[in-house]
Amino acid sequence: MNLTLKIWRQANAKARGAFETYNVSDISPDSSFLEMLDILNLQLVRAGKDPVVVEKGCRGPVAFDHDCREGICGMCSLYINGRAHGPDDDITTCQLHMRKFKDGDTITIEPWRSAGFPVVKDLVVDRGAYDKILQAGGFISVNTGGVPDANAIPIPKPKADESMDAAACIGCGACAATCKNGSAMLFVAARVSSLALLPQGKMEAARRAKAMVAKMDELGFGACTNTQACEAECPKGISVAHIARLNREFLSAKLKD
């Protein structure tokens, strides 16, 4: 496959960025999207000279985040042809294969577009805001005593399954990047819901919901208007039903106040 790539290049969050065009050839349809970017970067390195780009300091291979390449960590997040994680469903960028494109295609590659995720360089964004939201309350800190056998804790299976479904969130940021308001509600809801459904998480439920929503607002994420774009693009298929639970948890906590 021969492809034309329009890639966003930007030296840092304050620098002015722009799209740069690159050509790659002989790409196997069985290659992953990140392997294709590896091939591009290898070509740039072997060229022996830095490509001409818009900002001084933004030179050399294209910077993009990656780690597990197994759809687990969420670091590979990219906006591809106007869609989070590219033209496939329920996958991360590293699970996207080049057979989803056609020979001769032009592919536009961008970083997440969200005020909560400032650009670090090129396609790399700082998703530390999600860590700060988790630090605000996405944990259990109460003393629950000794560690009993898991099977001895009376949790109905439907509740346990729903909690595990919410806990499947990998924090990639596709929900906020896709939302027209830049809302992180699906991420926050998944974290709150995974604990609110368990007896161990109920003691801190009110404080958790208020603290995480407050931190989300503080970090500049927008409000949810129920377009459900977040659910449609979530690589783990997290349901917006968890947002409804978050709203109930939050309103209940405010009423208790």
PyMOL commands that set and color helices and strands:
alter all, ss='L'
color gray80, all
select helices_A, chain A and resi 33-46+93-95+98-100+128-137+150-152+157-167+174-178+185-196+199-201+205-218+229-233+241-256
alter helices_A, ss='H'
color red, helices_A
select strands_A, chain A and resi 3-9+18-24+79-80+83-84+106-110+119-121+124-125
alter strands_A, ss='S'
color yellow, strands_A
deselect
rebuild
show_as cartoon
